[in-house]
Amino acid sequence: MMSMAMLSWGAGSRKGLRRSDAVVESRSGVHFVRPKSKIQDISVGRRIAAFLRGDGNVDYLLSVESSDGKAKPGKLNSLDLKEKIKEICCGDAHVVLISHGGKALHMDTTQIPRRMKGLSSEHITQVACGDQHSIALSQDGQLFTWGQNSNGQLGLGKGEPSTMSPQPLKSLAGIPLSQISAGGDHSFALSLSGAVFGWGKNSAGQLGLGDLSDRPEPVDVSCLSLKKTIFISCGAEHTAILVKDGGVFTCGSGRYGQLGHNSFRDELRPRLVAELWGSKVSQIACGRHHTLVLVGPSKIYSFGRGDQGQLGNGQIVNQCVPLATCALVTSVEQRVTKLIAGGNLSFALCDSTQECQKGPAKHKPTIRKREALNDKKIGKWISNCNSSWEKIQSEITEICSSASSINGSFLETGCDEHYKTSSGYSGLDLSLARIAFEKLSTTKKERKVMLKVESVVRLRLLPSLSPSPAGVEGLRVYLILPELLRVLLKHNRGTDLAVSLAEAILRLHPDSLKALGMLWFSLSDSFIGALVTAFRSVCETLLDGIPKRLFGHEALQKVVEVLQRVYEATHGKVPENMFQIKNINIYDQTILKILESCTCIYDLEAKFALFKGTARKMKEASRISWFQPLDEFKLTVRRTEILESALSQLRSADHYLLRHPLKVKFEGEDGVDIGGVSRAFFSLISKAFSTEGSETLAISKENNDKDSQYLWFRPDDEITRGATEALYMGMIFGMALYNHCTVNCIFPQALFKKLLGLKTTLEDLEELLPCQARGLKQVLDEDEDVVDDLYLDFTVKDHDLIENGRNVSVSKSNRKRYVDLFVDYVLNTSVTRQFEDFLKGFDLGCPCRTWRMFRPDELMNVLCGENAIYENCKSSDKTVKDLWKVFFEYSDENKKKFLSFVRGTDRLPVGGLARLRLTVHKLHINTDEHYPESSTCYMALILPNYSTIDTLRNNLTHAINHCEEFGCS
């Protein structure tokens, strides 16, 4: 008895049979057939149908026009081909065939198969055909399209002409694709992790994008994200989507009921077919205007157009809900292995009882295992590299030069986690990558494989990467390769690979670079730490004399820029000392120019030394001759009217002279300023600001503690004079920084964030106006009814936050916007003119722009001082300098733990870090065994005299994480 059987129904469903194929039974238009030779696959277009036999041969038939103008199936013919065929797909009147060797052939109405010249060098694994266009997927993950492009169905971009020459679809380069599908004039591609991309005609919403606009390039169908899509089938103007839990979604034209939603309406977004809920669908297939689904091993449901019997229910009417067909496998020995629909025809291929034990056949991703990289693959290369080196080299080149292969490797397959791939999750299990690359160690055989992998990645993979990958899956390569780099650096290799990787990262479009930054932030400490360490190590190597001559300054600039971007993307998550490079020569002007925008590599001490050195050079450059003393900016002031006398002179001063060293003289006093008089001047003028305020600065009214009041800008509408003094206030504070003096003023950190161009937040407002900030937090946290009862509108002090804001009530839906606008108004909009003048003056007072390398807390520390009391030591002592160096390199979390250790709470006092009255008591004990202790009552830190900064860092970190053990009281 033959093990293979077939069911067929619809228009001319018996015409694809040979005379030797026996029709066992026909019922309600459904034919049960036992073909003499196995039929492996069938594909049906509008005017052509093809039958792939088990021996690799192909039969086909073309429809012919009858006397009444209707198309009727023609005679069944066999193709005489030298190569055996493994896959077929039909369009309107053409068929594309794929041989077992991966070669593509094209046949149209001429009935002569021809090799696709544009694909002659490609190994094709999958093909899909629309009416007048075709898509092919190669083994290395490249996608090619050709044919009619009237509606953008080729995906090549707006205005691109039709072409019969296959063109690479570059916009999906690097995405690991598992399946492609094509309908009438639209196309889809499905990624390995379930991302769906659609393009082409969208006249009925068949792309599922929520509108009716055609798409000339692939677009992410975002509403299917995280649905775990495993298969897509396309009709003429509708699309069906199968997800892993057995659910079916449809969208597009519902004219004939082909969407199955108990209506004949179009759907612009994929909608779950409710009638199939809980049915565990394993296969789907779309004909031109009808849809088939398989439930269990043999139960077939159909819906849509039925005027030619294509629904298999014995009727010729349209049907808008899924109903069982008459195509039932009556023999218990059979199950349905493949469901096929095309044009107005339907087929079901069945197999024997032995295969039935495996359960119902399911759609499976067609990506091949050999295309993915894993530890077994690398182990095989290593074990066979002596006996089959030529073959292994070819395989290494094939896999490691393909972005889609790398991006489809090392997936987190447990519980299908990789299907959750999103902007904040890569879907990777990087521990698998680490295990795999660790096999490339130092023995001769392993080194041989390692060098080949490194060469292919550097010379072929990295230059080929797209600057605008279509989705997160296209960015995985940038997370995987640092693990390879980590292994190479252990063996004193990888510098050139790191430079090439940095170049590829910096080529990324800003949107893709932002997405990569989010993925960096999502990495666990181990893997982001390895990435930072690798790039920092390469930077240190490139700063060395010999590598610098070999690679040039450009290579250093690229690698350090990537390190800076990682720092910005992960700020607060990774300890800052991990980014910092030791022993940078701050006197090498060429190096400094390269590194000037990459502040993450400097610790606070190095930043301040660099700032002082740059300021000194600027002062020296202002003198006419080296044989003459430095010019000076002289300021003569009265102690009794220090603010007014200083402002009076600054108003009439030549601002260019501010770049000269400052020399202050008090009227009636004979002291010579060698630094002390300037420091006294800034101390007195700070006191004047803090006690009297000014036209520009006011003391925060919300705080009652007189010793803990902030200085902040008066609102612009409170300034009565035509020209404010904000310019000169900024000039004074800039002069203090430029001349290495401190000011004893209490500014909120918001000022320093604004100076550095950083965004202010609700937390910044809480520091300045805690009562208002707490109220805003309550608005965000309260229930909807409570928010409504507050009767708030979009105003602050009678100022509209939005147009007609007093007539817009704050509700649950818009309260986040209200809070954001409130914060922005208080900290930015209301003081715009004042701050802009202040910033302009600050830049004039401190013309050395390297101050911008400081972080807000660092800038506050440098300008306002750390305000600590030292016992048995000085601020210049090495242990004390090491203490503050360690503190400022701590993550935000560790800084909070430090505050809890010395204060009993992780909250800063009002006034911020500048008001932290910490007492540092250094013990004269030269031991590295003791841990620091604290007394929270006196806010004192008892610090042993450690021999090295590393010992201090380790012991202090241990103490703040176990504060209950170290006398914290």
Number of C-alpha atoms within 10 A of each C-alpha: 5 11 15 19 25 23 25 25 29 25 19 17 20 17 15 21 17 14 9 10 15 14 17 11 11 14 14 14 21 26 22 22 21 23 21 15 15 20 21 20 21 27 24 29 27 20 22 24 29 27 24 23 19 15 13 18 19 25 18 22 20 22 19 15 12 10 7 6 8 9 14 15 20 17 12 17 15 12 13 11 12 8 13 18 23 22 23 25 25 30 27 19 18 28 26 25 26 24 20 16 14 21 21 28 20 18 17 17 12 7 15 11 19 13 15 17 13 15 19 13 10 17 21 24 23 25 25 24 31 26 23 20 26 30 27 26 24 19 21 24 26 23 26 23 26 24 21 19 25 16 21 26 35 33 29 24 17 12 11 13 13 18 14 13 14 19 19 20 19 17 20 26 23 30 30 28 29 23 23 25 24 28 29 22 28 34 31 27 27 23 25 25 30 25 31 29 23 27 29 29 25 27 20 23 24 36 35 26 25 18 15 16 15 20 22 23 20 24 21 20 19 13 15 20 17 17 18 21 25 24 28 26 23 34 29 22 25 34 30 27 23 25 20 19 15 18 20 30 22 29 31 31 25 26 19 21 25 38 35 29 23 17 15 19 18 23 23 22 20 24 19 19 19 15 14 20 12 10 14 16 25 25 28 27 26 29 28 24 27 32 32 29 24 26 19 17 20 20 17 26 23 28 30 28 25 25 14 18 24 37 37 32 23 18 15 15 15 22 24 22 22 25 19 19 19 19 28 18 20 10 9 10 14 22 29 28 23 23 23 22 30 28 25 25 26 31 28 26 22 28 19 19 14 11 16 18 9 9 11 19 20 20 15 12 15 13 23 12 12 13 22 21 21 20 18 11 16 21 17 11 22 21 12 13 18 12 9 11 15 11 13 20 16 10 16 21 18 16 23 25 24 28 28 29 26 25 27 29 23 23 23 20 13 8 7 13 18 23 24 19 20 19 16 17 19 28 22 23 17 21 15 18 22 21 13 20 23 16 19 23 17 13 9 10 16 18 17 18 23 21 15 16 20 21 18 19 25 21 13 16 22 24 14 16 22 20 20 20 20 21 23 21 27 26 27 25 21 20 21 24 21 24 22 22 23 22 20 25 17 12 11 9 16 22 23 15 23 25 25 21 25 23 18 19 23 17 15 18 14 12 12 20 19 15 19 26 19 19 23 23 22 18 19 11 12 10 19 21 15 16 24 20 18 23 26 21 17 26 24 17 16 24 20 11 9 11 17 16 11 10 14 13 16 11 23 23 22 22 24 27 23 21 26 20 20 23 25 13 21 19 15 15 17 21 19 20 18 16 25 21 17 12 10 16 12 17 11 9 12 10 16 16 11 16 20 14 15 19 23 27 23 22 21 24 13 19 20 20 13 21 22 19 16 20 25 17 11 16 22 18 14 16 15 11 10 9 7 8 10 16 16 17 17 16 17 15 21 16 15 11 11 18 21 14 15 19 18 13 15 18 12 8 14 10 14 12 17 22 25 23 21 21 18 24 19 20 11 10 8 8 11 13 15 11 14 13 16 23 18 17 24 22 16 18 21 22 16 16 20 23 16 13 18 19 16 25 20 19 22 18 11 13 16 9 8 10 13 17 23 24 24 21 25 21 20 16 9 11 14 9 8 6 9 17 21 25 25 25 26 24 26 25 24 27 25 22 24 29 21 17 22 23 23 19 24 24 25 24 23 23 20 19 19 17 18 17 11 13 12 19 15 21 16 19 23 19 20 27 19 17 14 16 20 15 13 21 16 13 23 18 13 12 12 14 10 14 19 15 10 12 10 18 18 24 22 17 5 9 13 18 21 13 10 12 16 16 13 16 17 23 22 16 9 13 21 16 13 23 21 15 20 23 23 18 18 16 25 20 16 19 19 16 17 22 26 16 20 26 23 17 24 25 21 23 27 24 20 22 12 19 24 16 21 22 18 20 17 20 22 24 18 19 21 23 18 19 15 16 15 16 14 9 16 15 15 9 12 15 21 19 15 18 17 15 17 22 17 20 19 22 17 17 12 19 17 16 23 22 19 19 30 25 25 18 14 16 12 16 15 22 20 19 23 24 21 18 16 20 19 22 20 21 16 12 11 11 13 14 10 16 21 24 23 25 18 19 11 13 19 23 21 18 22 22 20 24 13 12 16 12 15 23 18 12 18 23 20 14 22 25 14 13 22 11 11 17 14 23 16
